[in-house]
Amino acid sequence: MGFVLCITTILLAVLDSNIVSSATVPIVRDLDPVHGVDRIAWLIASYQLAATAALPLYGKLCDSLGSKNVFIGALATFLAGSAVCGMAQSMGELIAARALQGIGGGGLMSVTMVVLRELAGAPKADGDNDSNGNRDRGREAKRESGKGDPGGKGDGSDRGGNIGGVIAGAGMALGPWIGGTLSDHAGWRWIFYVNLPVGIAVLVAAFALLKLPARTTRRRIDFLGAGLAAAFSTTLLLVTEWGGQQYAWSSPLIAGLLATTALSLGLFLWRQATAAEPILPLSLFTVRAMRNGFAIQGLVGAAMMGSIVYVMIYLQVVRGVAASSAGLFLIPMAVGMAVVGLVSGRLVAAGWSQKTFVVSGTVVASAALGLLATLTTDTSLWTVRGAMLLMGLGFGQLVGQLIQLVQDTAPAHQLGVATTGVRFFQTLGSALGAAVFGTVLSRVYASRGPGGPAGGISELTGAAHQQALHAFTSSTDVVFCCATGVMIVAVFLATRLPGAVRAQEA
């Protein structure tokens, strides 16, 4: 029963981080038909930003309060945010409510992974262990040998992690379809209200049925480090969102934000080097596989979020596809991710190198994004479906394997912060990707379009309408070119991974 609760929670968290993407057009038409398109990036990024800012705290909160208490608190916050999102009356209110939802959602994925490990019965040496438990001796032997379980089964935590990764990947692709279907047939507010009955059921079941080891040792919580991480993430995102668009790069506001970003990053690094129990120990970055894994995970988050959002926007704005029908174009991606994720997980468990799938996944994803960069106003929709299937085959090799690579490489006593760290980079990458790609789209369209915001395309007629469609399509092509470049960098980093993953490899 506990396993079912965890998988349901992962699905809720992942769906809601993506469910808005195909409902952006109905939301904009209802709340702000004139300027709403220019705020889509914030609608997407606010959830990811809040999740990123809160994420570093969750590992230490689990250590101090117990994973069950933190799980319930994160879920309750997520449900409160969902309710407020459904009641929003303006884009500003909805963006703020999405941030509240993101604070809870940021903990659901990472804390659920902790709960899965504890439900799997990971052995404890004493009450002073971290909330993720320690690997058993068989796990250590497997990691030392660089091979997986010959039988392909692994321990309970591995199975939970693999299945969780596949569900997370499929949810990232299915979220927009569900969001489009609900917004078309029930109204966009139901993409948030639908969380309430499912989430409340999980919350009640967790209170009554979830049995986890009690926490007997209190640990320090580095609130200063978490605050500095949040300050860095927030100011960096504001720079990418406002710089060169709403404010000139040379304006005092952007200059101040850049200085604050640099200062908060410097202070965060100093804090992590001096804190007794840092939220992101700098020693993790001395391990080559881990530092490259963190970087690749961030790049994948940026490219994947950008590709899903802007494929949905292209289909609805340029091709006139309804939100629910646009979501169906992500089914090939979901199928590709689920199938290749399961297959690659089994092969790695049987002894195949994780590097093989990380390199292959980044290459295939780069090819898919390059194909999307060739879209025109009359490209065959089957080409779009084929590109999404190819993208699923690429990202499906990455979603679970990168987290597993970091976990297998991390020293046993730092497993929890390593898992939180890789999630931090993924969510930060997703938030930055949404903001940066949104800025690129707006600026390119402004320079090529007939004038006026992109949200007014549907109101244009004749030659102006055709010019706007071509300008918008070429703008999305630039976005996909940027995403392709991001993934090419990921390919290079993937080739730099060690051939066999071993703990504390420099």
N, C-alpha and C positions, 0 to 999 in steps of 0.2 A: 504493500500500500504506500509506503514511504517513497519507493521508487517512482510510482505513478504520480504522486504529488510533485516530485522533483521535475519529472519530464513535462508535466503540465505547466509548471512554473516557468521552465526554460522556454516553452513554446509561447507563453504569454509575453515574456520579456522580449523575445526576438521578434514576434509578430508586431508588437507595438513600436519597436524601433524602426519598422519599415512600412507599417500599415498606412501611414499618412501619404506616402509618395504618390499612389495612384488616385488619392482623393483630394489632391491639392487644387485641382481645377474647380471642382464643386465648392470646396471651402472658400476659395478666393472669390468666386462668383457670388457667394452668399454674404461674406463678411466684408470684402473690400475689392470690388470688381475693377477698380481703376488702378490702384497701386499694389494690390495684393501679390501679384507675380514677383515683384521685386523683394517681397518679404518671405517668399517660399524657403529660401536658404535658411532663414532664421527659424522658420517653423520646423524644419528638419533638424537643424543644428542645436536648437535649444534643448531638446531631449538628450542628444548625444553629449552636449557640453555639460549639462547637469550630471549626467551619469559619469562622465569622466572626472568631474570635480569631486564627486562623492566616493568614487570607487576606491581610492587608496585607503580610506578609513575602514572599509568593511572587513578586511583581513584581521586587523588589530581588534576591532569590535568583537569579532567571533572569538578571538583568543581570550578576551576579557569577560564577555557576557554570555558566551555559549552560542553556537551556531543556530540553535532553534529560536532563541529570542531575537537574534538579528534577522533571521529569515522572516519571522512574523512581522517585525517592524518594517522591513523593506517592502513586504507585500502590502501591508496596510497603507504605507505612504504611496505606493504605486496606485492602489485602488482609489485613494482620495484624489490623486491627480487626475485619474481617469474620469471621475465624476465631475470635477471642475472643468476639464476639457470639454465635456459634453454640454456644459451650460454656458460656454464662452459666447459673448456677444460681439466681439471684435477680434481682429488679428492680434492686437496687443495682448488681450486677455488670453487668447488661445496659446500664444507663444509662452507666456508666463506659466500657464497651467501645464504645458508640455514640459517645462523645466521642473516643476514639482513632480510630475510623473516620472521624469528621468532620474531624479534623486532616488526614488524607490526602485526604478527599473535597473539602475546601475548596480544595485546590490543583488538583484534576483539571480542573475547568471552566475556571478562569482560565488555568492554564498551557497547557492544550490549545489555547486561543484564540491564545496566543503561538506555539505549535508550528505551528498552521494558517497563520499569517501567514508564518512562515519557510519552510514548505514551498511556499507560494505564490510564493516568490521575491521578497519585498518588498526593494527595493534598499537597499544599505548604503553609506553614505558612507565609513565607516571602522570600525575595531574599537571606537570609542568610542560608537557608536550604542547606543540602548537595545535590549533583546531583541526588541521588537516591530518593529524596523526603522522606516524613515521612509516616509511616503507618496510615491508617485511624482508627477511633475509633473501627469499627467493627473488623479490623485486630488485634487491641490490645486486644479486648475482646476474640477473638478466641485464641490468644496466652496465655492469662491469664487462660483460661479454659483448655488449653492443648488439645483442640479438633479442628478438621477441620470444614469446612463448611458442615453442614448436607446434603445439596443438592449436594455436590460433585463438585461444580462449582468454588467456590472461586472468588477472584477478578481478574481483568484483568492481573495484574502482575503475579499472581500465575499461571494462565493458560499459559501465555507466558513462564514462567520459567519451567513449567512441560513439555510443548511441546519442548522448547529449549533443555531441558535435554535429552528427548527421541531422538531427532534428533542428538544431540551430541553423544549419545551412539551408535546409528545406524551408524553414520558417522565414528566413530572410527573403526567399524568392516568393513564397506564397502570401506573405503579408500584404503586398500591394494588390493581389487579386482579391483577397478577402475584403480589403479596404474599398476597392472599387465596386465590388458587388454590393456591399452594405450601403455605400453612398448613393448608388444608383437606385436601389430598391427600397431602402429604409431611411435614407438620409444620412449625411456624413457624420452626424453626432453619434450614431450607433456604432461607429468604429471604436468609440471610447466606452459607450455604455455597455457594450457586449462583454467587456472585461469584468463587470461587476458581479454577475451571477457566478461565473466560473471562478473568479478570484475569491469571492466570499466563501464558496464551497471549499476551496483549497485552504483558506484561512481557518475555517472551523475544523476541518480534518487535521490540520497541522497541530492545532491546540489539543485535540483529543487523542490523536493516534501517533504523532511523531515522537519517538522515543530515542533520545540521543544522550551520549555521556555528559554528565554534569561537569561544569567547569569549576575546578578546585583552586586554581591559581589565577590571580589578577595580574594582568600585564599593563605596562604603560602604553598609552595611546598618544602617538605623536601628532597632536592636533595642530601644532605649529607647522610641521612638515606638510600635513594635509592642506592646511590653509594656503601655504605658499604654492603648492601644486595647483590648487584651484585658481589662485590669482594669476599664475603663469598661463594656465589653459584659457582663462577668460580673456585676458588682455591680448593674447596671441590671436584668438578667434576674432576679437573686435577689430584688430588691425587688418586681418584678411577680409573682413566683411566691409569695413568702411574705407580703407585706404584706396585712394585713387578714384573712388566712386562718389560717396557722399561727402568726403573730405579730401582735399589735396594731400599728397604724400608729405608735402612740406608744411602742412598746417600744424599749429601748436598742439591740437588734440592728438593727431596721429603720432607726432614726435613724442608727446608725453606717454602715449600708450606703448610705443616702442621702447622707451626708456624703462617703463614699468615692467614690461615683459622681460627685458634683459636683467633688471634688478631682481625680480622675483625668481627668475631661473637661477641666478647666481646665489641668492639666499637659500633656495631650495637645495641646491647641490651642497652648499656649506652645511645645511642642517642635516642632510643625509650622511655627510661625512663625520659629523660630530654627535648625532643623536644616539642614545643608548640602544634604542630599538627603532631604527628608521623604517619608514613605510616602503621605501624602495632602496635597499642597500646598494651602494655603488659597487660593492664587490661582485655583484651579479654581472656587471658589464666587463669584468676581466675574463669572463668565459666567452670564447669566440662564438660558439653556437648560440648562446643566449643573447648576446648583444645583436647578432645578425637576425636572430629569431624575433626579437622585439621590433627591430626596424622593419623587417618584412611584414610583420603583422600590422604595423601602422600603415604601411603603404597599401596593403591589401584592403584594409578597412576603408581608406580614402577612395581607392579605385572602385571597389564593389558598391559602396554607397552611392557614389556619383553615377555609376553606370545604371543602376536600378532606377534612381530618381529621374534621370534625364531620358532614358528610354520611355518611361511612362509619360513624361511631358511631351516628347516628340510625337508619340502615337496620338495623344489627345489633341494637342494644339495644331499639329501639321496635318495629320491624317484623319482627324475627326472621329477617332475611335472612342466609344464610351468608356468610362472609367472601369466598369466591370469587365468589359471585353479586352481592354488594355492589360488588365491583370492576368488574363489568360495567356498572354505572351510570355509570362514568367514561368509557366508550368514546365516548358522544356528545360529551363534553367534549374528548377527544383528537382526534376527527374535526374538530370545530369549530376547534380550535387549529391543527391542521395545515393545513387548507384555507385559512382566513383568513390564517394566517401567510404561506403561500406567495403568496397573491394580493396581500396588502398589500406584501410585499417587492418583488414585481415592479412594482407601481404606483409605489412610492417610487423604485425604480431608473429608472422611466420619467419621473420628474419631479414626481410628486405630493408634496404637503407631508407630512412626518412628523407635524406637528401634527394634521392631519386625522384620522389613524388613532389617535393617542394620545387625543385628545378623544373620538372615537367609541368606542374600546375601553373607556375608563373609564366612559362612560355606559352602555354595554351590560352591562358587568360589574356596575355598581351595580344595574341592573334585575334581573339574575339573582339577586343576593344578596337583594334585596328580596323576590323571589318565594319564595326559600327561607325567609325569615323568617315566612312564612304557613303553614308545615307544621303538620299536626295528626297525631294518632295514626292517622287513616284517610285521609289525603291520597292521591289516586291516584298510584301509582308512576310513571305516565307524566308526571305533573306534575314529579316529581323529575328524570326523564330530560330533559324539555324545559328545565328550569332549568339542567341541566348542559350541554346543547348551547348555550344562550344564554351561559352563562359561558365556554365555550370560544371562542365567537365574539368575546367581549369581550377575554379575556386573550390570545387569539391575536394580536390587534392590538398588544399591549403587550410581550410577552416579547422579541421580537427588535428591535422598533422603538426601544425605550427605550435599549438598549445601543448600537444603531447611531447614535441621535441624539447620545448622549454622545461616541461616537468621532468622529463627523463634526464636532462642535463643538470638541473638544479641540485645543489647539495641537499641532502635529506632534511636538514634543519631549516632550510630556506624555501621549502616547497610552497608554502602558503603565499609568501610575498612574491615569489616568482610567478605564480598563477595570477595573482592580482596585478602584477606588473605587465604581463602580456595582455591582459584585458584592458589595462589602462592605455596602452599604446594603440590597441585596436579601436577603442572608443574615441580617443583623441584624434586618430587618423580619420575616422568616419566623420567626426564633427568638422574637422578642418577641410576634408574633402567636400562636404556639402557646402560650406561657406565659400571656399575658393572657387569651386566650379560654378556656384551661383553668381559670384562676382564676374567671372569670365564670361558667362552667358549674357549677363546684363550689359556688360561693356561692349562686347562684340556686336550684339544686336543693336545697341544704341548707335554704333558707328555705321552699320549696314542697313538698318531698317528705314522705313519712310518717316520716322518720327513718332514720338509718343511711346508709352510703355508697352511692353510685350502683352500685357493683359488686355489691351485693346484690339488685338488682331482680329478677333471674331466680329468686331463692329465695322471693320474696314470693308470696302467693296472695290471691285474692278481691279485696275492695275496696282493700286496701293495695297490691296489684299494679297495679290500675287507676290509683290515685292517683299511684303512682310513675311510671307511663308518661306520664301527662298532665304531671306535674311536670317530667320529663326532657325531654319534647317542648317545653314552654314555655321551658325553660332553653336548649335549642339555638336556639329562635327568638330569644332575647335575644342569643345569640352572633352569629347572622346579621344581626340589627339593628345590632350593633356593627360588623360587617364592612361593612355597607352604608354606615354613617357614615364609615368609613375611606375607602371608594371615592369618596364624595361629595367629601371633601377632595381626593382625587386629581383629580376632575373639575375642581375650581376651579383647581388648580395647572396642569392641562393647558391650560386656557384662557389661562393666563398665559405659555405658551411663545411664542417668536417665530414668526411665520408661516413664515419661511424660515431654515433653520439655516445659520449662518456661523461660522467660527472666530473666537474671542475676542470674541463679541458680548456686550456687557454688559447 
